[in-house]
């Protein structure tokens, strides 16, 4: 089922947010941080095997270099942050519910993990990444909902629509991409997932959104190398 990962992610956001409305404040901040750190280590464990999928080492290297150049030129990270600020300012006067919805949408929907997870679901039928993201988002939704209210739960809708759309589009394109190309895309994507986990642990402050274009380049490079 192509949409299994997206559906699971949306469900955990809704359930985690619901629990957070009633029990989130009972969790001490130290425990919340420890849970996020533990999940970050799990994400590292998922990312590392995928990096080794590459059969052409030059492809991920060049993809990352070219992706960074494009991402920094476009400054996608800044654009996403501006979008979040614009949405908050736009509806800032409409109450806590809307603020929670916008914040949850920006956190759960925007990012390399959503994109790579959707691609894995569509291209390989592998929902591991989105299922792992589901646990992470569920814990985060619990924490956010305890302070921002029920709007966080409703972010489950855009989560499903976004990740589901990526999965369906990837599935439609998969016949055009050979196993070799998919392996290189997975290798590059796994590097991005590793960057996310290091940011979660506070080890780095990588602007991961500026690396997202790197996942496009294996499609071209595999035909040239």
mmCIF file of the C-alpha atoms, coordinates in Angstrom:
data_MODEL
# 
_entry.id   MODEL 
# 
loop_
_atom_site.group_PDB 
_atom_site.id 
_atom_site.type_symbol 
_atom_site.label_atom_id 
_atom_site.label_alt_id 
_atom_site.label_comp_id 
_atom_site.label_asym_id 
_atom_site.label_entity_id 
_atom_site.label_seq_id 
_atom_site.pdbx_PDB_ins_code 
_atom_site.Cartn_x 
_atom_site.Cartn_y 
_atom_site.Cartn_z 
_atom_site.occupancy 
_atom_site.B_iso_or_equiv 
_atom_site.pdbx_formal_charge 
_atom_site.auth_seq_id 
_atom_site.auth_comp_id 
_atom_site.auth_asym_id 
_atom_site.auth_atom_id 
_atom_site.pdbx_PDB_model_num 
ATOM 1   C CA . UNK A 1 1   ? 0.000  0.000  0.000   1.00 0.00 ? 1   UNK A CA 1 
ATOM 2   C CA . UNK A 1 2   ? 1.694  3.165  -1.233  1.00 0.00 ? 2   UNK A CA 1 
ATOM 3   C CA . UNK A 1 3   ? 0.013  5.456  1.298   1.00 0.00 ? 3   UNK A CA 1 
ATOM 4   C CA . UNK A 1 4   ? 0.676  3.340  4.397   1.00 0.00 ? 4   UNK A CA 1 
ATOM 5   C CA . UNK A 1 5   ? 3.601  5.460  5.605   1.00 0.00 ? 5   UNK A CA 1 
ATOM 6   C CA . UNK A 1 6   ? 1.784  8.750  5.025   1.00 0.00 ? 6   UNK A CA 1 
ATOM 7   C CA . UNK A 1 7   ? -1.334 7.451  6.773   1.00 0.00 ? 7   UNK A CA 1 
ATOM 8   C CA . UNK A 1 8   ? 0.676  6.223  9.766   1.00 0.00 ? 8   UNK A CA 1 
ATOM 9   C CA . UNK A 1 9   ? 2.474  9.563  10.063  1.00 0.00 ? 9   UNK A CA 1 
ATOM 10  C CA . UNK A 1 10  ? -0.802 11.498 9.970   1.00 0.00 ? 10  UNK A CA 1 
ATOM 11  C CA . UNK A 1 11  ? -2.339 9.164  12.548  1.00 0.00 ? 11  UNK A CA 1 
ATOM 12  C CA . UNK A 1 12  ? 0.521  9.548  15.029  1.00 0.00 ? 12  UNK A CA 1 
ATOM 13  C CA . UNK A 1 13  ? 0.388  13.341 14.734  1.00 0.00 ? 13  UNK A CA 1 
ATOM 14  C CA . UNK A 1 14  ? -3.338 13.229 15.545  1.00 0.00 ? 14  UNK A CA 1 
ATOM 15  C CA . UNK A 1 15  ? -2.975 10.716 18.383  1.00 0.00 ? 15  UNK A CA 1 
ATOM 16  C CA . UNK A 1 16  ? 0.128  12.373 19.847  1.00 0.00 ? 16  UNK A CA 1 
ATOM 17  C CA . UNK A 1 17  ? -1.577 15.755 19.725  1.00 0.00 ? 17  UNK A CA 1 
ATOM 18  C CA . UNK A 1 18  ? -4.705 14.360 21.365  1.00 0.00 ? 18  UNK A CA 1 
ATOM 19  C CA . UNK A 1 19  ? -2.706 12.841 24.214  1.00 0.00 ? 19  UNK A CA 1 
ATOM 20  C CA . UNK A 1 20  ? -0.753 16.073 24.554  1.00 0.00 ? 20  UNK A CA 1 
ATOM 21  C CA . UNK A 1 21  ? -3.940 18.051 25.141  1.00 0.00 ? 21  UNK A CA 1 
ATOM 22  C CA . UNK A 1 22  ? -4.580 16.124 28.340  1.00 0.00 ? 22  UNK A CA 1 
ATOM 23  C CA . UNK A 1 23  ? -1.298 14.604 29.499  1.00 0.00 ? 23  UNK A CA 1 
ATOM 24  C CA . UNK A 1 24  ? 1.492  16.554 27.792  1.00 0.00 ? 24  UNK A CA 1 
ATOM 25  C CA . UNK A 1 25  ? 2.058  18.875 30.719  1.00 0.00 ? 25  UNK A CA 1 
ATOM 26  C CA . UNK A 1 26  ? 2.716  15.895 32.991  1.00 0.00 ? 26  UNK A CA 1 
ATOM 27  C CA . UNK A 1 27  ? 5.949  15.076 31.112  1.00 0.00 ? 27  UNK A CA 1 
ATOM 28  C CA . UNK A 1 28  ? 8.951  16.953 32.530  1.00 0.00 ? 28  UNK A CA 1 
ATOM 29  C CA . UNK A 1 29  ? 11.050 18.884 30.018  1.00 0.00 ? 29  UNK A CA 1 
ATOM 30  C CA . UNK A 1 30  ? 14.078 16.688 30.729  1.00 0.00 ? 30  UNK A CA 1 
ATOM 31  C CA . UNK A 1 31  ? 12.133 13.568 29.712  1.00 0.00 ? 31  UNK A CA 1 
ATOM 32  C CA . UNK A 1 32  ? 10.876 15.249 26.551  1.00 0.00 ? 32  UNK A CA 1 
ATOM 33  C CA . UNK A 1 33  ? 14.434 16.101 25.482  1.00 0.00 ? 33  UNK A CA 1 
ATOM 34  C CA . UNK A 1 34  ? 15.647 12.592 26.295  1.00 0.00 ? 34  UNK A CA 1 
ATOM 35  C CA . UNK A 1 35  ? 12.903 11.076 24.126  1.00 0.00 ? 35  UNK A CA 1 
ATOM 36  C CA . UNK A 1 36  ? 13.871 13.273 21.171  1.00 0.00 ? 36  UNK A CA 1 
ATOM 37  C CA . UNK A 1 37  ? 17.553 12.350 21.596  1.00 0.00 ? 37  UNK A CA 1 
ATOM 38  C CA . UNK A 1 38  ? 16.731 8.642  21.733  1.00 0.00 ? 38  UNK A CA 1 
ATOM 39  C CA . UNK A 1 39  ? 14.677 8.909  18.545  1.00 0.00 ? 39  UNK A CA 1 
ATOM 40  C CA . UNK A 1 40  ? 17.505 10.811 16.854  1.00 0.00 ? 40  UNK A CA 1 
ATOM 41  C CA . UNK A 1 41  ? 19.825 7.863  17.520  1.00 0.00 ? 41  UNK A CA 1 
ATOM 42  C CA . UNK A 1 42  ? 17.271 5.538  15.929  1.00 0.00 ? 42  UNK A CA 1 
ATOM 43  C CA . UNK A 1 43  ? 17.165 7.789  12.856  1.00 0.00 ? 43  UNK A CA 1 
ATOM 44  C CA . UNK A 1 44  ? 20.966 7.561  12.588  1.00 0.00 ? 44  UNK A CA 1 
ATOM 45  C CA . UNK A 1 45  ? 20.665 3.779  12.603  1.00 0.00 ? 45  UNK A CA 1 
ATOM 46  C CA . UNK A 1 46  ? 18.185 3.989  9.725   1.00 0.00 ? 46  UNK A CA 1 
ATOM 47  C CA . UNK A 1 47  ? 20.304 6.424  7.704   1.00 0.00 ? 47  UNK A CA 1 
ATOM 48  C CA . UNK A 1 48  ? 23.652 4.624  7.827   1.00 0.00 ? 48  UNK A CA 1 
ATOM 49  C CA . UNK A 1 49  ? 22.737 1.454  5.848   1.00 0.00 ? 49  UNK A CA 1 
ATOM 50  C CA . UNK A 1 50  ? 21.125 3.547  3.107   1.00 0.00 ? 50  UNK A CA 1 
ATOM 51  C CA . UNK A 1 51  ? 24.304 5.535  2.544   1.00 0.00 ? 51  UNK A CA 1 
ATOM 52  C CA . UNK A 1 52  ? 26.051 2.311  1.566   1.00 0.00 ? 52  UNK A CA 1 
ATOM 53  C CA . UNK A 1 53  ? 23.538 1.646  -1.240  1.00 0.00 ? 53  UNK A CA 1 
ATOM 54  C CA . UNK A 1 54  ? 25.602 3.696  -3.678  1.00 0.00 ? 54  UNK A CA 1 
ATOM 55  C CA . UNK A 1 55  ? 27.463 1.728  -6.337  1.00 0.00 ? 55  UNK A CA 1 
ATOM 56  C CA . UNK A 1 56  ? 28.968 4.848  -7.899  1.00 0.00 ? 56  UNK A CA 1 
ATOM 57  C CA . UNK A 1 57  ? 30.680 6.931  -5.185  1.00 0.00 ? 57  UNK A CA 1 
ATOM 58  C CA . UNK A 1 58  ? 31.044 9.903  -7.510  1.00 0.00 ? 58  UNK A CA 1 
ATOM 59  C CA . UNK A 1 59  ? 27.278 10.230 -7.875  1.00 0.00 ? 59  UNK A CA 1 
ATOM 60  C CA . UNK A 1 60  ? 26.463 11.053 -4.226  1.00 0.00 ? 60  UNK A CA 1 
ATOM 61  C CA . UNK A 1 61  ? 29.571 13.247 -3.955  1.00 0.00 ? 61  UNK A CA 1 
ATOM 62  C CA . UNK A 1 62  ? 28.703 15.320 -7.022  1.00 0.00 ? 62  UNK A CA 1 
ATOM 63  C CA . UNK A 1 63  ? 25.019 15.311 -6.118  1.00 0.00 ? 63  UNK A CA 1 
ATOM 64  C CA . UNK A 1 64  ? 25.741 16.764 -2.691  1.00 0.00 ? 64  UNK A CA 1 
ATOM 65  C CA . UNK A 1 65  ? 28.091 19.413 -4.101  1.00 0.00 ? 65  UNK A CA 1 
ATOM 66  C CA . UNK A 1 66  ? 25.695 20.458 -6.851  1.00 0.00 ? 66  UNK A CA 1 
ATOM 67  C CA . UNK A 1 67  ? 22.719 20.227 -4.495  1.00 0.00 ? 67  UNK A CA 1 
ATOM 68  C CA . UNK A 1 68  ? 24.370 22.506 -1.943  1.00 0.00 ? 68  UNK A CA 1 
ATOM 69  C CA . UNK A 1 69  ? 25.244 25.033 -4.650  1.00 0.00 ? 69  UNK A CA 1 
ATOM 70  C CA . UNK A 1 70  ? 21.657 25.099 -5.890  1.00 0.00 ? 70  UNK A CA 1 
ATOM 71  C CA . UNK A 1 71  ? 20.144 25.052 -2.409  1.00 0.00 ? 71  UNK A CA 1 
ATOM 72  C CA . UNK A 1 72  ? 22.335 27.872 -1.142  1.00 0.00 ? 72  UNK A CA 1 
ATOM 73  C CA . UNK A 1 73  ? 21.729 29.890 -4.301  1.00 0.00 ? 73  UNK A CA 1 
ATOM 74  C CA . UNK A 1 74  ? 17.981 29.564 -3.837  1.00 0.00 ? 74  UNK A CA 1 
ATOM 75  C CA . UNK A 1 75  ? 18.360 29.633 -0.028  1.00 0.00 ? 75  UNK A CA 1 
ATOM 76  C CA . UNK A 1 76  ? 15.485 27.198 0.460   1.00 0.00 ? 76  UNK A CA 1 
ATOM 77  C CA . UNK A 1 77  ? 16.007 27.112 4.216   1.00 0.00 ? 77  UNK A CA 1 
ATOM 78  C CA . UNK A 1 78  ? 15.461 30.855 4.498   1.00 0.00 ? 78  UNK A CA 1 
ATOM 79  C CA . UNK A 1 79  ? 12.489 30.678 2.131   1.00 0.00 ? 79  UNK A CA 1 
ATOM 80  C CA . UNK A 1 80  ? 10.813 28.051 4.312   1.00 0.00 ? 80  UNK A CA 1 
ATOM 81  C CA . UNK A 1 81  ? 11.413 30.094 7.449   1.00 0.00 ? 81  UNK A CA 1 
ATOM 82  C CA . UNK A 1 82  ? 9.989  33.167 5.735   1.00 0.00 ? 82  UNK A CA 1 
ATOM 83  C CA . UNK A 1 83  ? 6.922  31.172 4.728   1.00 0.00 ? 83  UNK A CA 1 
ATOM 84  C CA . UNK A 1 84  ? 6.414  30.111 8.325   1.00 0.00 ? 84  UNK A CA 1 
ATOM 85  C CA . UNK A 1 85  ? 6.789  33.692 9.586   1.00 0.00 ? 85  UNK A CA 1 
ATOM 86  C CA . UNK A 1 86  ? 4.432  34.968 6.884   1.00 0.00 ? 86  UNK A CA 1 
ATOM 87  C CA . UNK A 1 87  ? 1.766  32.414 7.797   1.00 0.00 ? 87  UNK A CA 1 
ATOM 88  C CA . UNK A 1 88  ? 2.059  33.188 11.503  1.00 0.00 ? 88  UNK A CA 1 
ATOM 89  C CA . UNK A 1 89  ? 1.798  36.935 10.902  1.00 0.00 ? 89  UNK A CA 1 
ATOM 90  C CA . UNK A 1 90  ? -1.032 36.459 8.430   1.00 0.00 ? 90  UNK A CA 1 
ATOM 91  C CA . UNK A 1 91  ? -3.266 34.595 10.822  1.00 0.00 ? 91  UNK A CA 1 
ATOM 92  C CA . UNK A 1 92  ? -1.685 35.671 14.100  1.00 0.00 ? 92  UNK A CA 1 
ATOM 93  C CA . UNK A 1 93  ? -4.824 37.381 15.260  1.00 0.00 ? 93  UNK A CA 1 
ATOM 94  C CA . UNK A 1 94  ? -7.091 34.405 14.675  1.00 0.00 ? 94  UNK A CA 1 
ATOM 95  C CA . UNK A 1 95  ? -6.393 32.559 17.882  1.00 0.00 ? 95  UNK A CA 1 
ATOM 96  C CA . UNK A 1 96  ? -4.316 29.814 19.390  1.00 0.00 ? 96  UNK A CA 1 
ATOM 97  C CA . UNK A 1 97  ? -5.939 27.030 17.364  1.00 0.00 ? 97  UNK A CA 1 
ATOM 98  C CA . UNK A 1 98  ? -4.739 28.448 14.041  1.00 0.00 ? 98  UNK A CA 1 
ATOM 99  C CA . UNK A 1 99  ? -1.287 29.173 15.424  1.00 0.00 ? 99  UNK A CA 1 
ATOM 100 C CA . UNK A 1 100 ? -0.946 25.546 16.530  1.00 0.00 ? 100 UNK A CA 1 
ATOM 101 C CA . UNK A 1 101 ? -2.121 24.325 13.134  1.00 0.00 ? 101 UNK A CA 1 
ATOM 102 C CA . UNK A 1 102 ? 0.377  26.493 11.229  1.00 0.00 ? 102 UNK A CA 1 
ATOM 103 C CA . UNK A 1 103 ? 3.275  25.629 13.531  1.00 0.00 ? 103 UNK A CA 1 
ATOM 104 C CA . UNK A 1 104 ? 2.518  21.912 13.392  1.00 0.00 ? 104 UNK A CA 1 
ATOM 105 C CA . UNK A 1 105 ? 2.231  22.004 9.602   1.00 0.00 ? 105 UNK A CA 1 
ATOM 106 C CA . UNK A 1 106 ? 5.604  23.717 9.200   1.00 0.00 ? 106 UNK A CA 1 
ATOM 107 C CA . UNK A 1 107 ? 7.329  21.287 11.580  1.00 0.00 ? 107 UNK A CA 1 
ATOM 108 C CA . UNK A 1 108 ? 5.771  18.023 10.394  1.00 0.00 ? 108 UNK A CA 1 
ATOM 109 C CA . UNK A 1 109 ? 5.353  18.687 6.665   1.00 0.00 ? 109 UNK A CA 1 
ATOM 110 C CA . UNK A 1 110 ? 8.349  20.738 5.560   1.00 0.00 ? 110 UNK A CA 1 
ATOM 111 C CA . UNK A 1 111 ? 11.666 18.920 5.510   1.00 0.00 ? 111 UNK A CA 1 
ATOM 112 C CA . UNK A 1 112 ? 13.888 16.354 3.888   1.00 0.00 ? 112 UNK A CA 1 
ATOM 113 C CA . UNK A 1 113 ? 12.513 13.503 5.979   1.00 0.00 ? 113 UNK A CA 1 
ATOM 114 C CA . UNK A 1 114 ? 8.995  13.988 4.574   1.00 0.00 ? 114 UNK A CA 1 
ATOM 115 C CA . UNK A 1 115 ? 10.314 14.140 1.020   1.00 0.00 ? 115 UNK A CA 1 
ATOM 116 C CA . UNK A 1 116 ? 12.684 11.188 1.332   1.00 0.00 ? 116 UNK A CA 1 
ATOM 117 C CA . UNK A 1 117 ? 10.115 9.126  3.209   1.00 0.00 ? 117 UNK A CA 1 
ATOM 118 C CA . UNK A 1 118 ? 7.515  9.742  0.516   1.00 0.00 ? 118 UNK A CA 1 
ATOM 119 C CA . UNK A 1 119 ? 10.012 8.838  -2.192  1.00 0.00 ? 119 UNK A CA 1 
ATOM 120 C CA . UNK A 1 120 ? 10.915 5.578  -0.451  1.00 0.00 ? 120 UNK A CA 1 
ATOM 121 C CA . UNK A 1 121 ? 7.229  4.679  -0.129  1.00 0.00 ? 121 UNK A CA 1 
ATOM 122 C CA . UNK A 1 122 ? 6.538  5.381  -3.789  1.00 0.00 ? 122 UNK A CA 1 
ATOM 123 C CA . UNK A 1 123 ? 9.718  4.091  -5.409  1.00 0.00 ? 123 UNK A CA 1 
ATOM 124 C CA . UNK A 1 124 ? 10.450 1.024  -3.274  1.00 0.00 ? 124 UNK A CA 1 
ATOM 125 C CA . UNK A 1 125 ? 7.332  0.392  -1.214  1.00 0.00 ? 125 UNK A CA 1 
ATOM 126 C CA . UNK A 1 126 ? 9.547  0.900  1.831   1.00 0.00 ? 126 UNK A CA 1 
ATOM 127 C CA . UNK A 1 127 ? 7.730  2.775  4.608   1.00 0.00 ? 127 UNK A CA 1 
ATOM 128 C CA . UNK A 1 128 ? 10.483 2.441  7.241   1.00 0.00 ? 128 UNK A CA 1 
ATOM 129 C CA . UNK A 1 129 ? 11.488 6.096  7.130   1.00 0.00 ? 129 UNK A CA 1 
ATOM 130 C CA . UNK A 1 130 ? 7.950  7.458  7.362   1.00 0.00 ? 130 UNK A CA 1 
ATOM 131 C CA . UNK A 1 131 ? 7.103  5.004  10.142  1.00 0.00 ? 131 UNK A CA 1 
ATOM 132 C CA . UNK A 1 132 ? 10.163 6.200  12.066  1.00 0.00 ? 132 UNK A CA 1 
ATOM 133 C CA . UNK A 1 133 ? 9.186  9.800  11.390  1.00 0.00 ? 133 UNK A CA 1 
ATOM 134 C CA . UNK A 1 134 ? 5.735  8.913  12.677  1.00 0.00 ? 134 UNK A CA 1 
ATOM 135 C CA . UNK A 1 135 ? 7.106  8.081  16.114  1.00 0.00 ? 135 UNK A CA 1 
ATOM 136 C CA . UNK A 1 136 ? 9.188  11.249 16.187  1.00 0.00 ? 136 UNK A CA 1 
ATOM 137 C CA . UNK A 1 137 ? 6.259  13.417 15.061  1.00 0.00 ? 137 UNK A CA 1 
ATOM 138 C CA . UNK A 1 138 ? 3.919  11.736 17.521  1.00 0.00 ? 138 UNK A CA 1 
ATOM 139 C CA . UNK A 1 139 ? 6.167  12.649 20.456  1.00 0.00 ? 139 UNK A CA 1 
ATOM 140 C CA . UNK A 1 140 ? 6.642  16.166 19.080  1.00 0.00 ? 140 UNK A CA 1 
ATOM 141 C CA . UNK A 1 141 ? 2.888  16.607 18.582  1.00 0.00 ? 141 UNK A CA 1 
ATOM 142 C CA . UNK A 1 142 ? 2.325  15.565 22.184  1.00 0.00 ? 142 UNK A CA 1 
ATOM 143 C CA . UNK A 1 143 ? 4.704  18.262 23.389  1.00 0.00 ? 143 UNK A CA 1 
ATOM 144 C CA . UNK A 1 144 ? 3.399  20.973 21.027  1.00 0.00 ? 144 UNK A CA 1 
ATOM 145 C CA . UNK A 1 145 ? -0.270 20.288 21.741  1.00 0.00 ? 145 UNK A CA 1 
ATOM 146 C CA . UNK A 1 146 ? 0.310  20.638 25.479  1.00 0.00 ? 146 UNK A CA 1 
ATOM 147 C CA . UNK A 1 147 ? 1.178  24.304 24.926  1.00 0.00 ? 147 UNK A CA 1 
ATOM 148 C CA . UNK A 1 148 ? -0.490 25.251 21.611  1.00 0.00 ? 148 UNK A CA 1 
ATOM 149 C CA . UNK A 1 149 ? -3.734 23.327 21.801  1.00 0.00 ? 149 UNK A CA 1 
ATOM 150 C CA . UNK A 1 150 ? -5.893 21.340 19.380  1.00 0.00 ? 150 UNK A CA 1 
ATOM 151 C CA . UNK A 1 151 ? -4.653 23.072 16.219  1.00 0.00 ? 151 UNK A CA 1 
ATOM 152 C CA . UNK A 1 152 ? -1.587 20.829 16.293  1.00 0.00 ? 152 UNK A CA 1 
ATOM 153 C CA . UNK A 1 153 ? -3.790 17.750 15.755  1.00 0.00 ? 153 UNK A CA 1 
ATOM 154 C CA . UNK A 1 154 ? -5.190 19.182 12.529  1.00 0.00 ? 154 UNK A CA 1 
ATOM 155 C CA . UNK A 1 155 ? -1.693 19.320 11.044  1.00 0.00 ? 155 UNK A CA 1 
ATOM 156 C CA . UNK A 1 156 ? -2.246 15.606 10.427  1.00 0.00 ? 156 UNK A CA 1 
ATOM 157 C CA . UNK A 1 157 ? -4.269 16.510 7.314   1.00 0.00 ? 157 UNK A CA 1 
ATOM 158 C CA . UNK A 1 158 ? -1.513 18.380 5.404   1.00 0.00 ? 158 UNK A CA 1 
ATOM 159 C CA . UNK A 1 159 ? 0.983  15.717 6.546   1.00 0.00 ? 159 UNK A CA 1 
ATOM 160 C CA . UNK A 1 160 ? -1.038 12.998 4.836   1.00 0.00 ? 160 UNK A CA 1 
ATOM 161 C CA . UNK A 1 161 ? -1.724 15.066 1.706   1.00 0.00 ? 161 UNK A CA 1 
ATOM 162 C CA . UNK A 1 162 ? 1.928  16.108 1.235   1.00 0.00 ? 162 UNK A CA 1 
ATOM 163 C CA . UNK A 1 163 ? 3.597  12.777 1.909   1.00 0.00 ? 163 UNK A CA 1 
ATOM 164 C CA . UNK A 1 164 ? 0.862  10.904 0.072   1.00 0.00 ? 164 UNK A CA 1 
ATOM 165 C CA . UNK A 1 165 ? 1.269  13.145 -2.980  1.00 0.00 ? 165 UNK A CA 1 
ATOM 166 C CA . UNK A 1 166 ? 5.032  12.555 -3.061  1.00 0.00 ? 166 UNK A CA 1 
ATOM 167 C CA . UNK A 1 167 ? 4.539  8.788  -2.709  1.00 0.00 ? 167 UNK A CA 1 
ATOM 168 C CA . UNK A 1 168 ? 1.962  8.627  -5.525  1.00 0.00 ? 168 UNK A CA 1 
ATOM 169 C CA . UNK A 1 169 ? 4.052  10.771 -7.889  1.00 0.00 ? 169 UNK A CA 1 
ATOM 170 C CA . UNK A 1 170 ? 7.166  8.701  -7.122  1.00 0.00 ? 170 UNK A CA 1 
ATOM 171 C CA . UNK A 1 171 ? 5.233  5.512  -7.820  1.00 0.00 ? 171 UNK A CA 1 
ATOM 172 C CA . UNK A 1 172 ? 4.114  6.848  -11.191 1.00 0.00 ? 172 UNK A CA 1 
ATOM 173 C CA . UNK A 1 173 ? 7.695  7.811  -12.086 1.00 0.00 ? 173 UNK A CA 1 
ATOM 174 C CA . UNK A 1 174 ? 9.327  4.620  -10.793 1.00 0.00 ? 174 UNK A CA 1 
ATOM 175 C CA . UNK A 1 175 ? 9.071  2.776  -14.156 1.00 0.00 ? 175 UNK A CA 1 
ATOM 176 C CA . UNK A 1 176 ? 11.254 5.520  -15.638 1.00 0.00 ? 176 UNK A CA 1 
ATOM 177 C CA . UNK A 1 177 ? 13.950 5.068  -12.982 1.00 0.00 ? 177 UNK A CA 1 
ATOM 178 C CA . UNK A 1 178 ? 16.135 1.967  -12.912 1.00 0.00 ? 178 UNK A CA 1 
ATOM 179 C CA . UNK A 1 179 ? 17.335 0.245  -9.714  1.00 0.00 ? 179 UNK A CA 1 
ATOM 180 C CA . UNK A 1 180 ? 20.722 1.937  -10.118 1.00 0.00 ? 180 UNK A CA 1 
ATOM 181 C CA . UNK A 1 181 ? 19.205 5.434  -10.031 1.00 0.00 ? 181 UNK A CA 1 
ATOM 182 C CA . UNK A 1 182 ? 16.935 4.587  -7.087  1.00 0.00 ? 182 UNK A CA 1 
ATOM 183 C CA . UNK A 1 183 ? 19.947 3.256  -5.143  1.00 0.00 ? 183 UNK A CA 1 
ATOM 184 C CA . UNK A 1 184 ? 21.845 6.513  -5.674  1.00 0.00 ? 184 UNK A CA 1 
ATOM 185 C CA . UNK A 1 185 ? 18.817 8.618  -4.706  1.00 0.00 ? 185 UNK A CA 1 
ATOM 186 C CA . UNK A 1 186 ? 18.486 6.540  -1.547  1.00 0.00 ? 186 UNK A CA 1 
ATOM 187 C CA . UNK A 1 187 ? 22.177 7.025  -0.738  1.00 0.00 ? 187 UNK A CA 1 
ATOM 188 C CA . UNK A 1 188 ? 21.951 10.804 -1.109  1.00 0.00 ? 188 UNK A CA 1 
ATOM 189 C CA . UNK A 1 189 ? 18.682 10.933 0.822   1.00 0.00 ? 189 UNK A CA 1 
ATOM 190 C CA . UNK A 1 190 ? 20.209 8.902  3.640   1.00 0.00 ? 190 UNK A CA 1 
ATOM 191 C CA . UNK A 1 191 ? 22.977 11.497 3.976   1.00 0.00 ? 191 UNK A CA 1 
ATOM 192 C CA . UNK A 1 192 ? 20.290 14.139 4.443   1.00 0.00 ? 192 UNK A CA 1 
ATOM 193 C CA . UNK A 1 193 ? 18.538 12.001 7.060   1.00 0.00 ? 193 UNK A CA 1 
ATOM 194 C CA . UNK A 1 194 ? 21.840 11.668 8.915   1.00 0.00 ? 194 UNK A CA 1 
ATOM 195 C CA . UNK A 1 195 ? 22.161 15.465 8.871   1.00 0.00 ? 195 UNK A CA 1 
ATOM 196 C CA . UNK A 1 196 ? 18.677 15.778 10.387  1.00 0.00 ? 196 UNK A CA 1 
ATOM 197 C CA . UNK A 1 197 ? 19.524 13.381 13.209  1.00 0.00 ? 197 UNK A CA 1 
ATOM 198 C CA . UNK A 1 198 ? 22.749 15.270 14.017  1.00 0.00 ? 198 UNK A CA 1 
ATOM 199 C CA . UNK A 1 199 ? 20.754 18.499 14.187  1.00 0.00 ? 199 UNK A CA 1 
ATOM 200 C CA . UNK A 1 200 ? 18.265 16.820 16.521  1.00 0.00 ? 200 UNK A CA 1 
ATOM 201 C CA . UNK A 1 201 ? 21.110 15.867 18.844  1.00 0.00 ? 201 UNK A CA 1 
ATOM 202 C CA . UNK A 1 202 ? 22.454 19.428 18.775  1.00 0.00 ? 202 UNK A CA 1 
ATOM 203 C CA . UNK A 1 203 ? 25.751 18.289 17.263  1.00 0.00 ? 203 UNK A CA 1 
ATOM 204 C CA . UNK A 1 204 ? 25.334 20.391 14.106  1.00 0.00 ? 204 UNK A CA 1 
ATOM 205 C CA . UNK A 1 205 ? 23.165 23.185 12.727  1.00 0.00 ? 205 UNK A CA 1 
ATOM 206 C CA . UNK A 1 206 ? 23.032 22.079 9.102   1.00 0.00 ? 206 UNK A CA 1 
ATOM 207 C CA . UNK A 1 207 ? 20.513 23.892 6.877   1.00 0.00 ? 207 UNK A CA 1 
ATOM 208 C CA . UNK A 1 208 ? 19.101 20.624 5.595   1.00 0.00 ? 208 UNK A CA 1 
ATOM 209 C CA . UNK A 1 209 ? 16.516 22.232 3.304   1.00 0.00 ? 209 UNK A CA 1 
ATOM 210 C CA . UNK A 1 210 ? 19.416 23.691 1.310   1.00 0.00 ? 210 UNK A CA 1 
ATOM 211 C CA . UNK A 1 211 ? 20.611 20.125 0.690   1.00 0.00 ? 211 UNK A CA 1 
ATOM 212 C CA . UNK A 1 212 ? 17.278 18.818 -0.642  1.00 0.00 ? 212 UNK A CA 1 
ATOM 213 C CA . UNK A 1 213 ? 18.086 19.608 -4.332  1.00 0.00 ? 213 UNK A CA 1 
ATOM 214 C CA . UNK A 1 214 ? 20.873 17.009 -4.086  1.00 0.00 ? 214 UNK A CA 1 
ATOM 215 C CA . UNK A 1 215 ? 18.248 14.253 -4.379  1.00 0.00 ? 215 UNK A CA 1 
ATOM 216 C CA . UNK A 1 216 ? 17.438 15.327 -7.942  1.00 0.00 ? 216 UNK A CA 1 
ATOM 217 C CA . UNK A 1 217 ? 20.941 15.098 -9.392  1.00 0.00 ? 217 UNK A CA 1 
ATOM 218 C CA . UNK A 1 218 ? 21.411 11.279 -9.288  1.00 0.00 ? 218 UNK A CA 1 
ATOM 219 C CA . UNK A 1 219 ? 18.788 11.013 -12.050 1.00 0.00 ? 219 UNK A CA 1 
ATOM 220 C CA . UNK A 1 220 ? 21.062 13.012 -14.390 1.00 0.00 ? 220 UNK A CA 1 
ATOM 221 C CA . UNK A 1 221 ? 24.459 11.887 -13.110 1.00 0.00 ? 221 UNK A CA 1 
ATOM 222 C CA . UNK A 1 222 ? 23.713 8.177  -13.425 1.00 0.00 ? 222 UNK A CA 1 
ATOM 223 C CA . UNK A 1 223 ? 23.366 8.646  -17.183 1.00 0.00 ? 223 UNK A CA 1 
ATOM 224 C CA . UNK A 1 224 ? 26.716 10.429 -17.409 1.00 0.00 ? 224 UNK A CA 1 
ATOM 225 C CA . UNK A 1 225 ? 28.903 8.402  -15.043 1.00 0.00 ? 225 UNK A CA 1 
# 
